[in-house]
Amino acid sequence: MADAALAPTYARALFEKAVEKYTRDLRALASAVAKSNLLTRLDNAAESFESKKALINGLVPAQADPEVRNLALLLASKNQMHLLPNVVSEFDRLVARGTPGALGAITSAIELTDAEKDMLEAKLRAQFGAQLDFEYRLDPAILGGVIVRIGDVVIDGSVSGKLAMMKQKLETAR
């Protein structure tokens, strides 16, 4: 049964890799469109879809996710390729906020009270989205404070993290 507890970890890793790939592919597509000076043709209603498809096939990297290619084809078919930078920005915003049901992993040196948990959860939901779920862990090695992980965002408010930062500053000041 202990192995079943690993399923969320594997699922989270898979999800984060998928988001990373979509983000990379979307940005590469937006950059390629911007550098190509083909936006006018891709937004032109008089341009045939077959012509637009050929242009997009030249712009989208071969290793890009098929869904990103399909998005480009959809935008071109609707003469809305100009929306691509906005789509990328909105995707980035959604990723930064966390997905519905995203997990906030909170590590503390000691058990947090219910009131502390409620206050912390309210602040994190305001920043990352109301659908955020939480998982609490204890790690006495952080000495005090909390470390929050939501996706690839890490907020280190631990004493050990602050000490490490002070040590780094002192070493670089020499």
N, C-alpha and C positions, 0 to 999 in steps of 0.2 A: 504494500500500500504506500510505502514511503516514496516509491517511484512516481506515483500519481501526482504527488506534490510538485514534481519537476515540470509537469505539463505546462503550467502558466509561464514558466521561465523560457521554455523552448518556443512557445507561441509568441511571447513578447519579442524574443530575438528574431524570429521570422518576420513578425510585423515591422520591427524597426528596420530590417534589411529591405523589405518591400518599400517602405516609405523613403528610405535613402535612395533606392534605385529610381523610383518615380520622380523624386526631387531632382536628382542628377539629370535624368532624361528630359524632364520638362525644361530645366534651365538650359540644357544644351540645345534643345529645339528653339527656345526663345532667342538664344544668342545667334544661332544659325540664321533664323529668319531676319533678325535685326541687321546682321552683317551682309546678308544676301541682296538687299534692296529689292526683294521680290514681293514685299507686302502689298503693293498696289495691284500687282497681277493676281495674288492670292485672294484679295478682297473684291476683285473685279467680277461683276455678274456676267459680263460679256465673255470672260475667259471660260473655256470648256472645263468640265470637271476632270476629264482625262488629262488635259494640259496641267491643271493644278496638281493632280495626283503625281504626275511625272516630276514636277517641281518639288513637291514634298518628299518624294522618294529620294531625291538628290540632297535634301536638307536633313532628313532624319537619319541619325547614325544607324548603321546596320544592326548594332547590338541593342538598340533602344527597345524598350518594352512595347509590344504590339498595341497596348492600350494608349500609349502616348502617340503612336502613329495614327491610331484611329481618331484620337482627339483632334490631331492636326487635320486629318481628312474631313472630319465633321465641321470644324471651324471654316475650312476652305469651301466646303460645299454650301455653307450658309453665308458666305462672303463676310465672315466675322473673324478672320485671322488677326485683325487688329486687337481683338480681345485677349490674345494669348498672354501678353505681359500681366494683365489683370488676373487671369486665371492662375498664373504662376504665383503672383502675390497672395491671392486668396488661399491657394493651396498651402503656401508657406505659413500663412496666418493660422489655418486650421491645424497644421502640424504643430505649430508653437503652442497652441491652446490645448493640444491633446485631443485624442479621439474620444467620442462618447464611450464611457466605460473604461477610459484609460486608468491605469493604476498608478497611484502615488505611493511609492515605497518610502516609508519614514523610519529612519534609524535613530534611536536615542540611547543614551547611556543607562538611563533608568526608565522604569515604567511611567508613562505620562498619565496624568489624571484625566478623567472624562472631560472636565472643563478645558484643560489644555488641548486635548484632542479636538474638541469642538471648535475652539478658537483657531487652531492651526488649519483644520479642514475648511472652515469658512473663508479664511484668507486665500488658501490655495484654490478653492473652487472659484472665487472671484477672479483669480488670475488665469486659471487654466481651463475653466469650464465646469458647469454644474454636474456633469455626469461622471466626475472623477470618483473613483473608488480608492480606498486606502488599505494599506497593509503595514502593520507595525512590526518592527524588529528591535531587539535589544542587542547592543554591542558596547560593553563597558570600555573598550579600547578608545572610543571617541571622547572619553572623559566627561563630557557634558554637552549640552546643546542638542541640535538635531541635524541630520543630513536628509534632504528630501530629493528623491529621484522620480522624475516624471518623464518617461521616454528617455531622450538623450539629454534632458535638462537636469543638472545637478545643482542644488543649492546647499552649500556646505556652511552650516552655522554651528559646527562642532568646535569644541575647545581644541581638540587635536588639530583640526584644520586651521584654526587661527594661529596656533603655535607654529605649525609648519610654514604658514605664510610669513610670520614674523622672522623665523629662522632664515627663510629665503631672502627677505629684505635685508637682514643683517649681513648675510654672506655677499650679496651684490653690492652693498654699501662699502665694502672693504676696498 
